[in-house]
Amino acid sequence: MSKVSRRQFVSTAAAAVTAFPHVWIRPAWAQAKEVRVLAWTHFVPAYDKWFDAFAEQWSTKNNVKVVIDHVPHLQIPAKIAAEIATQSGHDIVQLVGTGTEKWATALLDVQDTADKLAKKYGGWTPLAENYCKVADSKFHAIPDFFIDFPGLYRKDLWTEVGLPNGPDSWDDLHKGGMKLKAKGFPIGIGLAHHDDSRASWRAIMWSHGGSEVAKDGKTITYNSKEVREALKFNKALYKDCMTPEVLSWDDASNNRLLASGRGSWIHNPISAYRTIEGSNKELADKIFVSLSPKGPATRRSFANCRAYGVTKFSKNVDGAKAFLEALVDNYRDAAKASTGYNMPFLKNYAKPPLPIISEDPKLKPLEQDAEYHFTTGYPGPLTPAADEVYQQFVMVDALAQFATDKMDLEQTVKWAEDKIKAIYAKFV
C-alpha cells in the first residue's frame, strides 16, 4: 500500500467534507443514552400526545432515549422533594406553580441555555424572569409556558343585561352578575382550597392596588386601604352574584358550572371552554372569552407558570439542556397542540399572531395576556415565603371567613397579616 503524504491526506479529507456537507457528528452528551423527565399530566390530553411524540422524534435524531413520566400536577412537589432527599431520579423536573427558588439548591444554573434562547427569541418576559431567576439573579429553570386566567362568559346572557362583550371590569361583573343571579344564572369563583381560588382572588386584590408584600419581597403590605377595598368588593361579589356552593369547590367545579348551562361567568383557563366544545357545541357557541377584568387601580391577573429545571444529580446535564432548548424552539407547535392553552414566555413568541389564539376570533383578546399576568409574590419576586403563603391558602381562608360573616373587616385583616408575617419571619 503506497504511503500518503500529510498534504494528500488533508486534501482528501477536505474533499470528503465538501462532498458530504451534512454529515452529522454526534455531540459528546449523546454518549449518555438517556434523559429522564418528570412532567405533569397536561389538562389538554392532546398536548401530552404531542410532547411524547416530540420526545420520541428528538430521541431518534440524537440517539438519546427520552423517558417522560407524566403525573398529576399536585403530586409533582412531593416527587421532587423525594428525589432531592435521595439525590437520584429525573434529569429534568417540571416546576408546577411553586417558584424556582424553592428548589434552587437542587437545580443547576441554566443561565447559558436561557441566554441562548433569549438571544434567538427577543428576550424573556418579566414574568419568566420572576418565575425562573433566583437570589443569584440567574436562571435555575427554563421557562416553558404560563396558564392565563381570562373571563369565560355566556354572551347571550350578558347581552340581556347590556354587556354583550362581557364584563370588562370587576365592577361590571358585580353589577351584571347581580342581575343574572336573580335570573338563575350565577357567576362562579371558588372560595375553597384549590388552585383557581388562589389565582382569582389575587387577581382581584392586585387589580384594586393591593398586595401581600412589597416589591422588595420582604415588606408585608396586606394591612392597607387597597386590600380592605378588595376584601369588601370580594364579599359583595360572593353574596350578590354567587351561591354558597363555591365554598366547597375544587378546580373542576367552575368548569362544571359553566358546562351545566347554569353559570353565566367564570374566571378560568380556556380548558373549560375547550371541554364544552367537545361535549356540547350548542352551549359552546354561546361561550366567549374576555380579558380578566380590570379594577379601580389596574388590570392584573394571575399566571400559573410551568418551567423545567435540570437536577444537580442528573447523569446527562448537557443532554438535558439540549432537550429543553429544542422544546422551546418548538414552542409554536406545542401551543397548537395545547389548543391555545400554553401561553408564551419569550417576547417574540408573545407578539401576534399567536398560534390558535390569533386564529380564533373568540380567543383573539388573549393576545394581550403576557402584558398583565403576574404570579405569586407580586409585585415582588416569587420567594419561598410568598410560595408558603400561597400554599397555606392564607388569603383564601381570610376572605372565606369575611365573606361568610365569621369575622369583621378589621379582624380579617389582622388575622391574615399575622399569618403572613409569621410565615415571612421563618425565612429571614
N, C-alpha and C positions, 0 to 999 in steps of 0.2 A: 504494500500500500504506500503510495507516494506521500511524502511529507507536505504539509500545508503551512505556508508562511503565516505569520501573525496578520500581515496586511490582507492576505487572501481570506483568512477566517473572518476578520471584521467585515470585509466587503460582502462575503457570502451571508453573514448574519443580518446585515443591514438590508440586503435584498429580500431575505425571508420576511422580515418585519414589514417591508413595503408591499410584498405580495399578499401578506395576511394581516392587514392593519387592525382587524377586530379580534385578534387573539386575546382572550381574557385570562389574566393571571390571577388565580385565587389569592385573596389577601391572607395575611398571617392569621387573623382572627377566625377565618373559616376552618382552620385546622381543628378547632374545638367544635365538636359536631352538634351541639345543642344549645338552644336558648329557651328557657322556660319562662312563661308569662302568667302572672296572676291577674285576672281581669274580672270585672263584674259581668253579670248576665244583663245585657242591654234591655231596656224597656221596649225597644223595637227589634223583634227577633230577626228581621231581615238584615240588620246590621251585623249581628254575630255571624250569620252565614257569610256575609261579605268579608268580615275580619278573618274568619277561619280560612276562607279561600285565598285571601291576600297572603296570609302567613304561609300557606302551602306553596303558593307560587314563588314567594321570596325564598322559601326553603330550597326549592328545586334549583332556582337560579344560583344560589350561593352555596349549595351543598351543606347547609346547616339546618338541622331539624328544629323547627319552632313548635313548641308544645304550649298551647293556650288552655289554661284551666279557668273555666267560667264558673263563678259562684255568685249567689245573691249579694247585692251591694252591702247589706247590713252585716254580712259575715267577714267582709274584707279587713276591717281594722283588727279583729281578733286573730285572723290568719297571719297578718303582717307581724303582729306582736309575738306570736308563737315562733315564727321563723327567725325573728331577731333574737329571741331567747336561746334558740338552738344554733344560731349562726349558720343556718342551712335552709335551702329551699329554692325559691324562684330567682332568676337573674333580674327580672323586671317585675315590679309590683305596681298595680294601679292605685292611685290615691283617689279615694272617693269621698268628697265632702270635706274631710279633715285636711288641714293645710299641710304643706310640705314640711314646715318647721317641726311639726310634731314628731316626724320620723327622720329628721335631718341627720342625726348621729349615725344612722344605719344606712344612709344613702350616699352615693358618690356625688361629688361635684361634677355636673354635666354642662358646665358653662361653655366648653368648647363646642359641643353639639348645638346648644342653644344659640350660640353666636353664628354658627354656620347657617342655621335655619333663619335667623333674624336677617342676615345679610341677603339671603335669597328671596325673602318674602316681606320686606319693608319694615321689619321690626315687630316686636311683641306689643300687644295692647297693655295698658296699665293693669288690667285685671289679671293677665297672665303673669306679669311680674309680681303682683301682690300675692298670687297663689303659690308660685314656684320658687321665688327667691327666699332666702333665709337670712339670719343675722349677719352672715359674712357678705351679704349683698350679691351672692352668686346663686345661679340656678342649681337646685338639687333635684329637679324633676323636669321633664319635658312636657309642656302643656299640650293637651290633646284637644279638648273641646269643652265648652260650657253649656249648661242647660238653662235656657231662659224661662222666665215666668211672665207670659203675657196674660191678657184677659181673653177668655173664650166666652162668647155671648150668643144668645138667641136673637138674631136680627129681627125676626117677626115680632117678638115680644117687646124689644126695646123700641121698635118703630111705634108701637102703640102708646108708649109714654114719651114720645117726642125726641128720642135719641136713636135714630136709625143706624148711626155708625158706632153705637155702643157708648158706654161712659168713658170720657177722656180723662176725667179727674175723679179722685176719691169722693169728692162732694157730689158729682154727677151720679156715682154709683149709689151713694146713700139716698139721694132724692128719688132716683128712678127705682132703686131696689125696694123702697117702702111701698111704692105703688104696685110693683109686681108681686111682692109677697102677699099683698091684700087680694091679688087675683089668683093666688095659689101657686106662684112661681118664685120661690125664694132664691136668693143667691147663696153661695156656699164657700166658706173659708174654714178649714179645720181649726179647731181650738183644743187640740189634744197632743199627745206625744207621738208625732210623726213629722217627717221632713218638711212636707208642704206647709205645715203651720209655722214652723220656724222661719221659713222663707217669706211667706206672705206678710206676717205681722212685722217683720223687719222692714219690708218694703214700705209699709205704711208709716212706720216710725221715721225712717230716713226721709221720706217724702214730706214729712212735717218738719224736717230740720233737726230731728232728734237722733241720738246715738247712745250706745252704751259706753263708748270710750272715745277719747280724742285722737287726732291724727298721730300723736306720738306713740299710740298703742299702750299707754300707761295710765293716763289721767281719766278717771271714771267720770262720765258726763251724764249718767242716767237721770240724776236729780236735776231736772231742768224744766223750764216752761214748755219747751218744744215736746219733750216726752210726755208731759202732762196733757198737752193738747192732743197728742196722738192717742193716748190712753182713752181720753174722753170720746174721741171720734170712734175708736175701735168698739167701745161699749155701745154707743148708739148704733153702729153698723150691725153689731150682733143682735141687739134687742129689736131693732126696727126692720131688719132685712133678712134675718136667718131664722132657723129653728134650732132648738136645743140639741138636735142630733149631732151637730158639729162638735160637741164636747166629747164625743166618743169615737170620732172618725179615725181612719187610718189613711195612708197615702192614696188608696184607690177609691175612697168614699166620694170625693168630689167628682171624680170621673163617673161614678155610678149615678150621682145626682143628675149630671148633665145627660147621661145616656138614658135615664128614665123618662126624659121629656118634661120632668117637673122643675128642673133647675133652669134659671134664667141667666146665670153668670157664674163662672168660677175663675180662680187665679191658678193657672196650672200650665205646665209644658204642653206642647201641641200633641203629645201622645194621646191625650183624652179625645181630641178631635179625630186623630187617625184611627183609633179603636172604633169610634162610632161610624166612621166612613165604611169600615169593613163589615159592620153589622146592621146598620140602619141608614141607608142612603137618604131616605126622605127626611130624617131628622138631621143628618149631616149637612144637607143642603141649607138648613136654616141656621147653622152654627158658623159664626165668623170670628176672626181673630183681631184683636186690637192691642195697642201698646199697653203695658202695665200703667195704670192710672197715675197721673201726676198729683202732687199735693200742693199745699199753700206755699211750700218753700221751693220744691223742685220735683223732677221726675227721677225716681230711683227704684230699681228693682233688684231682687236677689238672684245671684247666679250660683247654681250648683256646679262646681268645677270638677274636671277629670284630668289627671296628669299621670305620667309614668316615671317612676324612679328606678334607678339601677342600684341594686343592693351591693353593699361592700363585700358580701360573701359570694358574689357572682363568680362563676367559673369561666365566664366568657364576656368580659366587660366590653371589649371592642365590638363583638358581635351584637351585644345588646344595644349599644349605641347606634350601630349601623341599622339595625332593625327599626329603631324608633325614628331615625332620620327618614328612612324610607316610608314609614307610616305617615309622618307629617307631610312628606312630599305628595302623598296620595290623599290629602285631606278632602279634596273636592269629590272624589269617588266615594269616600267614606260618608260625607254629608249626604250624597244622593242615596246611598244605601240606608241611611238613617231616616230617610224621607223628610229631611229638613230639621231633624231633632238636634243634631250636633252643630253647635254654633262656633264660629272661628275665634281663635286666639291670636292669629297673626294679622297684621294690618292690611296686607294686600288681599288676603282671603276675605277680610271683612268688607272690602269695597264691592259694591254692586257691580255686576249681577252675582248673587249668591246662588249656589245650586239649590234647586227646588223652591227656596224662599222667594226668589225674584221671579220665578216662572209661574207661581200660583197667585192670582190676584188677592185671594183671601189672606195669604201669608206675607205679601209684599211689605206691609207696615213693619215687619220684624227686621227689615234691613237695618234699622236704626239700633237694634238691641245691644250691639257691642259698645255703644256710647254711654249707656246709663245703667248697665248691670254691674253690681259690685258683690263682694262676698263677705263672709263673717269677719268682724273686726273693723268694718268700715266706720269712719274714714281712715283708720289706721291699718296696720298690717294684720294678716291672719296669724296671730301668735298662738302658742299653746293655751294661754289663758283665755283668749277670745274663743278658741275652739271648745274649751271646757264649759264656758257659759252657754255656748250653743248646744253642746251635748247634754247638759243638765236641764234644758228647757226652761231656764230661769225666766225669760221674758214671756214665754207662752203661759207658764204657771201663774205669773203675776197678773197677766191680762185675764186669764180664766177666772181668777178669784175676784177681780174687779168687775168683770162683766156680769158675773152671777151674784153680785152684791154681798160677797163674803168679806170684802174689805172695802173701805172707802179709798178715795184717791190718794191721800197722804200715806195711809197705811201701805198701800200697794207700792208706792214709790220707795218708801223706806225699806220694805221687805225685799224688793228686788235689788236696791242699791246695796244693802248689807250682804246679800248673796254674791253679787258681782265683786264687791270689794274683797270678800273672803277668798274668792277664787283667785283673783289677781294677786293677792298677798302671798299666795303659795309659790308664785313664780318670780318673786322679787330676788 
